[in-house]
Amino acid sequence: MSEISETSVITIAGAGLAGSLLAVFLARRGFHVEVFERWPDPRRHETPAGRSINLALAERGIYALKQVGLHHRVAQFAIPMRGRMIHDEAGHQALQPYSSSDREVIYSVHRVRLNIALLDAAEETNRVHIHFRQELKSVDFDRGLAVLLDHASGREYSSPVLPLIAADGAGSPVRAALEKYLGFEASIELLDHGYQELSIRPSPSGQHRLNPNALHIWPRGGYMMIALPNADGSFTATLFLANKSDQTERPSFASLEKPAAFRDFCNTRFPDLTPLLERLDSEHAEHPVGVLGTVRCPQWHLDGRAVLIGDAAHAIVPFHGQGMNCAFEDCLTLDAAVAESKSWPQAFARFTAARRDNANAIADMALENYLEMRSAVIDSRFQLKRELGHELERRHPRHFLPRYSMVMFQRLPYREAQRRGAINERILEHLIKGVERLEQVDFDRARELVETQLNPLDGSEKAIIL
């Protein structure tokens, strides 16, 4: 069945953030949605520790939530972060605001709490049925059937899955089935760095022990620690570090496997943070080292039978805070494609055409941002360029926006943000040649460059306050 008007039931693989939000969108269009999820219901079972990486909710994600009326629900546990709080090795702190505007902030949200909110919203539509502990093992695209494993009983069974929307993560079984069926191979670029989560408990009075309105970063050149606030007064801290190193003087997860070595490393490189990590030894022993990588997929859909969204189509590293936001924008775009199309092949093709180049662009920018976060933020020339970028935005708001702002506080297509960002960089580099302070910049020349090299923006996509 390829006609959208003749379809009553849609299947989604995966009840994570993208799958549960997309189920809400589709239910609002009158479809019944069957969702199959391999993991237990997080509302009834504890989520394994050490796998969350707190999320940064920004404009694109907020806008998608707003379209289904869920932004107010999420606002109850979202914490505004106004900038990066940089911690140097002497324990000094310096706030680098994200924007020249006080209105432009990003929000720290706890992954599990957000997932629970979206699952509740999906089920409240009375059109979404979520089947937990049901693992998709294989897909027969010709017959429109999937084989699933019921983890509770150990029984395998078949279920109709036409059309099938895969929101089943970076290791997507549906993508693997599409690769085999269509004869292509997705590119999986693993970063040689991993991550491990630690935690900062609230104070005895339940307060945050660090400034709660900032994303805290301890940049150390080849690696870094970050900490994001939670609504209960805690912080989720994450160490990003090389998995292995061929140089004995350079730390890695492999060289710091022993508890004493890890504690000594933290005491030496993060002296102001380590006293707050009260469960350092146990969490280092118990929390796994996570994998970081980028998935680029050349084909996202099979006519009208299946389509990939979110990490299944385009997993990215977390250093621009856009994995979830990009996935939520996928949901919004796919919903619009369904509304504008008569058939599923047409809808899936429209969605893919709108999103694939943009997904590749944010994947590139996320990788670049890792270098910025762990190293460039403490460089004086980076700080001068950042200050100059904010000043050019203030003086020429219709033409100049820092790339970070275009990604985080606008809904400008990612590939356009990437293109304009490259022009921005050339302008900034030209203006700071031989310059040490903002007051020395030739702002007449700056106006000429900005107005001749950057087309004006229409200003219609300013940030929404959560």
Disulfide bonds with the S-S distance in Angstrom:
none
